[in-house]
Amino acid sequence: MLDNLRFIFFPSGFEKYGYLGVTLRDDSEYNDALYPLVLAMDYEAKPKWCPRWFLRFLHVYGNDRSIVRVRNWKLHILFKKLTKGIMFIDWKTKWYDYDLRISVNAPQHLQDLADDIEYGFANRGRQEELVRDIRMIDPDAPIIWGSIKRLEEQLNKLLDG
């Protein structure tokens, strides 16, 4: 009970956007990647006249702080109507630290933003991995960032030659 009241009226960090279903730790390395998406979703989902504490209240007592459970159908329906059904479903990494997967219920432009964040995060992560491998073989090798294919070719030349 007290934890729910603290969440509603005195959120800390990303809990301010907790009504979207987002769960991020303040010390997570993925915050910088996901923060623009959370802000864009908040901008789309929150009506201008509605305070966030009320949306968090509906999320707690209508949705039971869950993306699948419903505690009170009337509050749940009001919550869905106010937020236009926009929800941050999940984020995870798969296989590698840089293989970020984001799931959201949102309009197409927010889906596109999530896809671009996934692609950019994966692209930068793969480039960093290739540069690390190149530096292990040749610490003085010139590095030109921007293309995974070019870095893979450079690594293969170092491995073959």
Solvent accessible surface area in square Angstrom, and as a share of the most:
residue,aa,sasa,rsa
1,M,158,0.70
2,L,145,0.72
3,D,81,0.42
4,N,28,0.14
5,L,63,0.32
6,R,88,0.32
7,F,6,0.03
8,I,0,0.00
9,F,95,0.40
10,F,151,0.63
11,P,39,0.25
12,S,65,0.42
13,G,49,0.47
14,F,21,0.09
15,E,44,0.20
16,K,80,0.34
17,Y,11,0.04
18,G,6,0.06
19,Y,0,0.00
20,L,0,0.00
21,G,16,0.15
22,V,7,0.04
23,T,111,0.64
24,L,20,0.10
25,R,163,0.59
26,D,100,0.52
27,D,119,0.62
28,S,14,0.09
29,E,126,0.56
30,Y,25,0.09
31,N,16,0.08
32,D,125,0.65
33,A,13,0.10
34,L,0,0.00
35,Y,89,0.34
36,P,66,0.42
37,L,0,0.00
38,V,0,0.00
39,L,69,0.34
40,A,28,0.22
41,M,0,0.00
42,D,9,0.04
43,Y,151,0.57
44,E,51,0.23
45,A,0,0.00
46,K,40,0.17
47,P,20,0.13
48,K,155,0.66
49,W,185,0.65
50,C,2,0.01
51,P,58,0.36
52,R,67,0.24
53,W,107,0.38
54,F,59,0.24
55,L,0,0.00
56,R,12,0.05
57,F,66,0.27
58,L,0,0.00
59,H,7,0.03
60,V,1,0.00
61,Y,42,0.16
62,G,0,0.00
63,N,4,0.02
64,D,38,0.19
65,R,88,0.32
66,S,15,0.09
67,I,76,0.39
68,V,121,0.69
69,R,135,0.49
70,V,46,0.26
71,R,119,0.44
72,N,62,0.32
73,W,165,0.58
74,K,169,0.72
75,L,45,0.22
76,H,27,0.12
77,I,104,0.53
78,L,70,0.35
79,F,1,0.00
80,K,72,0.30
81,K,157,0.66
82,L,21,0.10
83,T,1,0.01
84,K,129,0.55
85,G,25,0.24
86,I,3,0.02
87,M,6,0.03
88,F,2,0.01
89,I,55,0.28
90,D,69,0.36
91,W,49,0.17
92,K,100,0.42
93,T,53,0.31
94,K,76,0.32
95,W,192,0.67
96,Y,121,0.46
97,D,103,0.54
98,Y,35,0.13
99,D,26,0.13
100,L,4,0.02
101,R,86,0.31
102,I,18,0.09
103,S,53,0.34
104,V,12,0.07
105,N,77,0.39
106,A,25,0.19
107,P,51,0.32
108,Q,124,0.55
109,H,101,0.45
110,L,4,0.02
111,Q,55,0.25
112,D,64,0.33
113,L,57,0.28
114,A,2,0.02
115,D,79,0.41
116,D,95,0.49
117,I,22,0.11
118,E,39,0.17
119,Y,150,0.57
120,G,17,0.16
121,F,34,0.14
122,A,30,0.24
123,N,32,0.16
124,R,136,0.49
125,G,10,0.10
126,R,70,0.26
127,Q,14,0.06
128,E,96,0.43
129,E,32,0.14
130,L,2,0.01
131,V,15,0.08
132,R,136,0.50
133,D,46,0.24
134,I,0,0.00
135,R,100,0.37
136,M,148,0.66
137,I,76,0.39
138,D,47,0.25
139,P,92,0.58
140,D,130,0.67
141,A,5,0.04
142,P,109,0.68
143,I,30,0.15
144,I,109,0.55
145,W,131,0.46
146,G,56,0.53
147,S,33,0.21
148,I,49,0.25
149,K,144,0.61
150,R,99,0.36
151,L,0,0.00
152,E,62,0.28
153,E,83,0.37
154,Q,39,0.17
155,L,22,0.11
156,N,80,0.41
157,K,150,0.64
158,L,51,0.26
159,L,114,0.57
160,D,128,0.66
161,G,99,0.95
